[in-house]
Amino acid sequence: MHGKQPAVSLRNISKSFGPIQANNDVSLDIYRGEVLALLGENGSGKTTLMNMLSGIYYPDTGQILMDGKPVSIGSPKDAFDHGVGMIHQHFKLVNVFTATENIVLGLKDEGGFDLKAAAAKVKKICDDYGFDVDPNQKVYDMSVSQKQTVEIVKLLYRGAEILILDEPTAVLTPQETDKLFAVLRNMRDDGKTIVIITHKLTEVKELSDRVVVLRKGEYVGEMVTAEATTQEMTNMMVGRQVTLNIDRPDPEMKYRMERIRVKNLTIKNREGVTKLDNVSFSAYTGEILGIAGISGSGQKELLEAIAGLQTVESGSIEYNVDNEQVEQLIGMDPLKIAGMGVVLSFVPEDRLGMGLVGSMDLTDNMMLRSFRNGLSPLTDRKEPRHLAELVVDELEVNTPGVDTPVSKLSGGNVQKVLVGREIAAAPTVLLSAYAVRGLDVNSSYLIYDLLNRQKGNGVAVIYVGEDLDVLLELCDRILVLCGGKVSGIVDGRTTTKNEVGLMMTKLGGGEER
Amino acid sequence: MIHVVKRKEMPFAQAMAIRFGIIAIALTVCGVITALTTGLNPIAVYGTMIQGSFGSPRKVWILLQEVALLLCVSLALTPAFRMKFWNLGGEGQVLAGGLASAACMILLGDKVPNAVLILLMFVTSLAAGALWAAIPAFFKAKFNTNETLFTLMMNYVATQLVAFFVIVWENPKGSGTVGIINQSSEAGWLPVIAGNKYMLIVILVALLTAGMYVYLNYSKQGYELSVVGESPSTARYVGIKVSGVIVRTLIISGAICGFAGMLLVGGSAHTLTTSIAAGRGFTAVMVAWLAKFNPAVMVGSSFLLEFMGYGAGEIATTYGLNQSFGDILTGIILFFIIGTEFFITYRIVFSHKERGVVEE
C-alpha cells in the first residue's frame, strides 16, 4: 500500500487559536481505498486537522498536497472540488426538507431542478452501498442514524472520493454502529477513502486499516491496525502505560437504604412533548445507578427534576432522610432543597452553560453555591479561594492559577473544577450527566475514581452515561431509558452490551426489528 | 488571502501602550483632516479645545460637573449592563426623576422646611426613576419581552409626560416653560457647599462611583447579577431567582437615573424641560461600554467624552466652524479607540494562495 502515491499529504501543518496550539507540525499521508483512523484524546487536534482538509479552517503554516500537487483549500467548496467531504458531529440538514432535497441543496445544475432524477440517483447510491434511507422521507421524521446516512449520501452524491467522519458513532446505538461500519466497508471496497476521527479503540480495531495517533496537537506515530494491540494504541495515545480497567467495589450492604424514590414521574417540555413517561425507580445509598439511553431519551429531564430545576407534570420524587422522615422534592427549587438540609450535588451535562460561569475565575465559581453564607451583604472570597486551591491541588487541575477564567481551561480541567466543587459539599446524592464527555483517558479515570469514592462514602450516585463499555464496568445497576420510558433496570455485573443496546432502542429489549 | 487570527493573550502593559499609541495616531489623523478641510493650524485647534475645557477655573468646574452628571447616568446603567439587560431607557428614567423633583419643588416649595423638601425630592425622584425602569424589567422577567425596545419606548412616554407638566406648571403663563423654579426662595435647591455651587454634585457622584464599584465587585447582589448576566441557567441551577434579580437590579439602575434627574433639576438647572437629560441616557451607554462596565475606568471615559464635547463647542465659536466639525473629531477618535480592541484581540495574516503555503 505504501508504495503508491498518497491521495492526500499533509505537510508540517500548524494551527493555533490564540494561546492554544491545536496542531503543531503535523505531517501524514492518506492513501486511496483505505480506512484511516485518526486516533487521539479529546483536545488532541484531530478535528482541527481534518477541518483544515475540508476547508473549515486554514492552516497557519504548512502545506496540503493532493496527488502530489500543492493545493489551497480555503472553503468547503474548494474541498469538494478536490473530492473531499466531511461529516461533522452536528448535522447540517434542513428539517422540513426530504432526504433528496437536502442532498441536492446548494448544487448548481444547469437548467431546472429534476427532483425525480435526483431521487433516483440517491436511491441508486443507497442500493449500491446498502444505505437504509428513503429519498422522500422528511428529515424531522428521521432517527439520528438516518440523518447521518443522509449526510454521507450527500457527500457521495457530490462525487466525494475522500470522506471524513468526525466521531460518527457518538450518537449511535451498538446496532446502528454495526450497520454504519458495514456500509463504510462497502464504500472502501468501492475504492473510496475514509478517515474516521475517534477516541474509541474498539472502533479503530474493528474498522480501520491503518491508524494515525495524535497527542497534544502533534503526530506521535502510526500503525497498521491488524498488527497493533489495543494496549499499544492506548499507550501511544496517552503517552504512557495505562491500565484499562475501571474499579467496581461491591456496595456496602449493611448500611444500604433507599435514598431517592421516583414514582410515576411524567414530564412534558414547553411544547407539550412528553419527555419522561411514567418513570419509577429507586436509587440506593452506596451504589452507582447508571442511566443508559440514546441521547435525548429523557436523561436530562430526569436529573433536572430531581435537582428541582424542572416542572413536573405528575408523579413524585421522595428523598429519604432516614427510614422515618421522607421529603417530597417535587415543587422545590434548588434553594429550598438545600434549605431542607438535603445536600444534593449535580454535575450537569452543560458544564459551562449550567454548572459554571465561563467568564468567572475558579474562586468565583467555587462560591456559586455558597456565596449566600453569612449575614454580611458583601461576599467572602477567602473560603472559596481556599477551596479552589484545594481542588486544583487534589484533582491536579491544570491552570495558571485560581484567578483564571474557567472558560480558558480545557474540557477535562473544567470538569474537574465542577466535580470538585460538587463533591466538596459532601453530598448525600450525586447526580452526574455525561461526566467524562470530552475528557482524556487520565481525567476520565480520575472521575471514575472520585465517583467510586463517593459511593464508598455512602452517597447515592446517579451516573448518566453514553459509553456502554463504561456503564457496564462502573455501575452497580443500570436503568435503561427508551423514548422517555423505563425500558428496564439491569444488574451491571451480569448484563451484556447487546442486551442494554437492544433495550435502548426497543422497550424491554427483545429481538431487533 | 487574508485571515483573521486570534492573538495570544496580550500583557496588560502592552495593551495599554497600544491604546495610548492609537489615541496619539487618532489625534494626528484629526489634525491632518483639520488642516486639509479648514486650513487651520491643528496645533492651535487642539490648544483651543483645551482652552474650552480648562481655560478658567469656572470652565474647569463646569466640566467637572458635567463629567459627574454623565458619570452618574453611566453608573446607573452599569449594573443592568453587567446583567446583559440593555437598558437604553436612561433618558426616560432621568426625566422621570427630574419630573418628580420639580413636582416637589413646585407643589411643596413654600409649604415644608427646605430639609424636608430636599429629602422628599430625593425619595420621590429615586422612586420615579426606579418605577420607570421596573416596568420593562417586570415584563422582561415575566414574559421575556425585548428590553431594548421597551426601555427605548419608555423614553418617549417620559418626554411626553414632562411636556404635559411643563404646560401645567407654565411660569409665567404663555412662556411655554416653567422658568427657574423657586427663583427667589431657592426652595429645593441643593445646598452650595464650600462656596462652590458645583462641588456638591461632584462629591456625591464620586461617592456613588466608589459605592457602585464595591457593589458590583464585592457584594452578594453584585455577584448574583453577574451570574445572571453570564448564564441564566447557571443562576437557576444554584437557586438564584433570575426574575427577582432582574427586577431588583433595574430598580437600582432606574433609581440612580432618577437621582441624576434630581441633581439636574435641584442641583444645576433649577428648571424642567423635555431636553433636560440632554442625551446623557445614550451617551452613558457609550461611556459604560468604552470602560467595559468598570466604574473606575468610566471616570476616564466620561471625562474624555465631555472634554471632546466642550472642546468642539469652543473651536466652533473661536474659528466660526460648524459645531458638527467637533463631532467629526470626536467620531474619529472614538472610531480609533473602538477599532483598537479588535487589533488587541486579533491579528491579520496574509497568505499566498497559489502556493498553498502560508507566510506571516
Interface residues (C-beta under 8 A of the other chain):
Chain A: S16 F17 G18 P19 Y58 P59 D60 T61 G62 Q63 I64 P70 V71 S72 G74 A307 L309 D333 P334 L335 K336 A338 F346 P348 D350 L352 G353 M354 G355 L356 V357 G358 S359 M360 D364 M367 L368 R369 F371 R372 P377 L378 T379
Chain B: M1 H3 V5 K6 R7 K8 E9 V214 Y218 S219 K220 Q221 Y223 E224 S226 V227 E230 S231 S233 T234 R236 Y237 V238 G239 V349 S351 K353 E354 R355 G356 V357 V358 E360
